[in-house]
Amino acid sequence: MRRMGLPLGRAPDEALLSGLTTGDPEIAVAFVRRFQRTVFGVAIAVVGDPQLAEDIAQQTFERAWRHAQVYDSRRGSVKTWLTTIAHNLAIDAVRARRATPVAPEDLDALLDIMTDTPERQALADETAARIRTAVTALPREQARALVMAGIYGMTAQQIARFERIPLGTAKTRIRTAMRKLRTALGSEVSR
């Protein structure tokens, strides 16, 4: 690029990206400077933690350096490619920081201990207690499907596979449980 008389700051994005593979530190610095605000902005928007966002930005540029040769301009701009990398890394970081839920196999035991004891009432707020009571009043298969979908984020198809039931049955269990839950919570509110 410098041989062509073009300053690095004005070089096209694709040229800077392809220049990363040469190992030229000046090109790398120009590339990072051009996109650092954008990449950091995506990361901070997803994770909300400046330190973690800096780490994600660093990982994004490392990944861009390692995979610069696979960039395809037909699929989007360099900026889009980088922000997609940053967004995916940030989502992975958020998922990794979440508390690990109880395994779906342990749902029966978990549903059995969901009772209104004085200790639980003292610790839980009124809404959580109402929801817990409404969920325990559901038939067990509907409660399991509702918890798998709501807490574990499983899709109806994943629930069907896990429970070894038809997809339509899984969808019906979730839908019926949600309707019963809304009705139960709605009737308590109207009292």
Disulfide bonds with the S-S distance in Angstrom:
none
